[in-house]
Amino acid sequence: MNQREKIIDIASRLISKNGYKGTSLNSISDLVGIHPSTLFHYFKNKEEMLLAVIDIAYEELLKNVNRIIENRDISPEEKLSLAISNHISLLEKHFNNVNVLISETGYLSTKNQKKCLEIRKNYTDCFKKIVDEIKKSDKGYFKGMDTSIVTYGILGMCIWVGRWYKKGHTFKPEQISNIFYRMLTQGGSS
């Protein structure tokens, strides 16, 4: 891990725990083991650091879900299963980054908030594509249901995991993903 990555990692942990306002540049630099002014070698300001923390979560989420959507060798239902699994697995992998993404974007400038909203819209649109594919398939899932509402329901369920899941939880991300997928496609029956 290079110095910039170390700064982002520590900033994500501190901001996730204490919030953006409750995290000082001094507390970040102390844990990194550098002088506070050295942070400005890597970031223009604290907001740019916040954006870097958020970007890690978004970049991997979008990259993976786009790869899932583009895969023509898997069914729409498998795409949904993989997209849910991707979301929850990345929550565990980048737990602090995702929590910061969910709760701290309000501290970004209007310009950076718009950037995050555009990325969030792109991510939501990916799930809408999957839902639309499923609606067109012969399985019958989501037929007659509004695509946007189904998508927001799925994403809401996945995002809320960040509020209750802790590493070392009784259930592993793949188990949670499987349960969510079954709830959506089988109504919970085995």
C-alpha positions as CSV (number, residue, x, y, z in Angstrom):
1,M,0.0,0.0,0.0
2,N,1.5,3.3,-1.0
3,Q,1.3,6.5,1.1
4,R,-1.8,7.9,-0.7
5,E,-3.6,4.6,-0.3
6,K,-2.7,4.5,3.4
7,I,-4.1,8.0,3.9
8,I,-7.3,7.1,2.1
9,D,-7.6,3.9,4.2
10,I,-7.1,5.7,7.5
11,A,-9.4,8.6,6.4
12,S,-12.1,6.1,5.5
13,R,-11.9,4.4,8.9
14,L,-12.0,7.6,10.8
15,I,-14.7,9.3,8.8
16,S,-16.8,6.1,8.9
17,K,-16.5,6.1,12.7
18,N,-16.5,9.8,13.6
19,G,-18.2,11.4,10.6
20,Y,-16.6,14.0,8.3
21,K,-16.9,16.9,10.7
22,G,-15.6,14.8,13.6
23,T,-12.5,13.7,11.7
24,S,-9.6,16.2,11.7
25,L,-6.7,16.3,9.3
26,N,-4.4,16.0,12.4
27,S,-6.1,12.7,13.5
28,I,-5.6,11.3,10.0
29,S,-1.9,12.4,9.8
30,D,-1.2,11.1,13.3
31,L,-2.4,7.6,12.4
32,V,-0.6,7.7,9.0
33,G,2.6,8.9,10.9
34,I,3.2,12.0,8.9
35,H,3.1,15.8,9.5
36,P,-0.4,17.2,8.8
37,S,1.0,19.5,6.0
38,T,2.3,16.4,4.2
39,L,-1.4,15.5,3.5
40,F,-1.5,18.5,1.1
41,H,1.1,16.8,-1.0
42,Y,-1.5,14.1,-1.8
43,F,-4.8,16.1,-1.6
44,K,-5.7,19.7,-2.1
45,N,-8.0,19.8,0.9
46,K,-10.1,17.6,3.2
47,E,-13.0,17.5,0.7
48,E,-10.7,16.0,-2.0
49,M,-9.7,13.3,0.5
50,L,-13.4,12.6,1.2
51,L,-14.1,12.3,-2.5
52,A,-11.2,9.8,-2.8
53,V,-12.7,7.7,0.0
54,I,-16.1,7.7,-1.8
55,D,-14.6,7.1,-5.3
56,I,-13.1,3.8,-4.2
57,A,-16.5,2.4,-3.3
58,Y,-18.1,3.7,-6.5
59,E,-15.4,2.7,-8.9
60,E,-15.4,-1.0,-8.0
61,L,-19.2,-1.2,-7.7
62,L,-19.7,0.3,-11.2
63,K,-16.9,-1.6,-12.9
64,N,-18.1,-4.9,-11.6
65,V,-21.8,-4.4,-12.3
66,N,-21.1,-3.2,-15.8
67,R,-19.1,-6.3,-16.4
68,I,-22.1,-8.4,-15.2
69,I,-24.5,-6.5,-17.4
70,E,-22.3,-7.0,-20.5
71,N,-21.9,-10.7,-20.0
72,R,-24.2,-12.3,-22.6
73,D,-23.5,-15.8,-21.4
74,I,-25.5,-15.5,-18.2
75,S,-29.3,-15.2,-17.7
76,P,-30.9,-12.0,-16.5
77,E,-31.7,-13.8,-13.2
78,E,-28.0,-14.7,-12.7
79,K,-27.1,-11.1,-13.4
80,L,-29.3,-10.0,-10.6
81,S,-27.9,-12.6,-8.3
82,L,-24.3,-11.5,-9.2
83,A,-25.1,-7.8,-8.9
84,I,-26.5,-8.3,-5.4
85,S,-23.6,-10.4,-4.5
86,N,-21.2,-7.8,-5.9
87,H,-22.8,-5.0,-3.8
88,I,-22.8,-6.9,-0.6
89,S,-19.3,-8.4,-1.1
90,L,-17.9,-4.9,-1.8
91,L,-19.6,-3.7,1.3
92,E,-17.5,-6.1,3.3
93,K,-14.3,-5.3,1.4
94,H,-14.8,-1.5,1.5
95,F,-17.0,-1.3,4.5
96,N,-15.8,2.1,5.7
97,N,-15.8,3.6,2.2
98,V,-19.3,2.5,1.6
99,N,-20.5,3.8,4.9
100,V,-18.9,7.2,4.1
101,L,-20.5,7.1,0.7
102,I,-23.9,6.5,2.3
103,S,-23.7,9.1,5.1
104,E,-21.2,11.8,4.3
105,T,-21.7,12.9,0.7
106,G,-23.6,15.9,2.0
107,Y,-20.3,17.5,3.0
108,L,-19.2,17.6,-0.6
109,S,-19.4,20.8,-2.7
110,T,-22.3,21.1,-5.1
111,K,-20.1,20.2,-8.0
112,N,-18.8,17.0,-6.3
113,Q,-22.3,16.1,-5.0
114,K,-23.5,16.3,-8.6
115,K,-20.7,14.0,-9.7
116,C,-21.7,11.5,-7.0
117,L,-25.3,11.7,-7.9
118,E,-24.4,11.0,-11.6
119,I,-22.4,8.0,-10.6
120,R,-25.3,6.8,-8.3
121,K,-27.7,7.3,-11.2
122,N,-25.5,5.2,-13.4
123,Y,-25.3,2.5,-10.8
124,T,-29.1,2.6,-10.4
125,D,-29.5,2.4,-14.2
126,C,-27.4,-0.7,-14.3
127,F,-29.9,-2.4,-11.9
128,K,-32.8,-1.1,-13.9
129,K,-31.4,-2.8,-17.0
130,I,-31.1,-6.0,-15.2
131,V,-34.7,-5.7,-13.9
132,D,-36.0,-4.9,-17.4
133,E,-34.1,-8.0,-18.8
134,I,-35.8,-10.1,-16.1
135,K,-39.2,-8.7,-16.9
136,K,-38.7,-9.7,-20.5
137,S,-37.6,-13.3,-19.6
138,D,-39.9,-16.2,-19.4
139,K,-39.4,-16.6,-15.6
140,G,-42.2,-14.1,-14.8
141,Y,-40.4,-12.2,-12.1
142,F,-41.4,-8.6,-11.7
143,K,-44.0,-8.7,-14.5
144,G,-46.4,-5.9,-14.2
145,M,-44.2,-4.1,-11.7
146,D,-42.7,-0.7,-12.2
147,T,-38.9,-1.1,-13.0
148,S,-37.9,1.9,-10.9
149,I,-39.7,0.8,-7.8
150,V,-38.4,-2.7,-8.1
151,T,-34.9,-1.3,-8.6
152,Y,-35.1,1.1,-5.6
153,G,-36.4,-1.8,-3.5
154,I,-33.5,-4.0,-4.4
155,L,-30.9,-1.3,-3.9
156,G,-32.5,-0.1,-0.6
157,M,-32.3,-3.7,0.7
158,C,-28.7,-3.9,-0.3
159,I,-27.7,-0.5,0.9
160,W,-29.3,-1.0,4.3
161,V,-27.0,-4.0,5.0
162,G,-24.3,-1.3,5.6
163,R,-26.3,-0.2,8.7
164,W,-26.4,-3.5,10.4
165,Y,-23.6,-5.7,9.0
166,K,-20.3,-6.0,10.8
167,K,-17.3,-7.9,9.7
168,G,-17.3,-11.3,11.4
169,H,-21.1,-11.3,11.4
170,T,-22.8,-14.7,11.7
171,F,-23.7,-14.6,8.0
172,K,-21.2,-14.2,5.3
173,P,-21.8,-11.8,2.4
174,E,-22.6,-14.6,0.0
175,Q,-25.2,-16.0,2.4
176,I,-26.9,-12.6,2.7
177,S,-26.8,-12.2,-1.1
178,N,-28.3,-15.6,-1.6
179,I,-31.1,-14.9,0.9
180,F,-31.9,-11.5,-0.7
181,Y,-32.0,-13.1,-4.2
182,R,-34.3,-15.9,-3.0
183,M,-36.6,-13.3,-1.3
184,L,-36.9,-11.5,-4.7
185,T,-37.3,-14.5,-6.9
186,Q,-38.8,-17.2,-4.7
187,G,-40.6,-15.3,-2.0
188,G,-38.2,-17.0,0.5
189,S,-39.2,-20.6,-0.3
190,S,-36.5,-23.1,-1.0
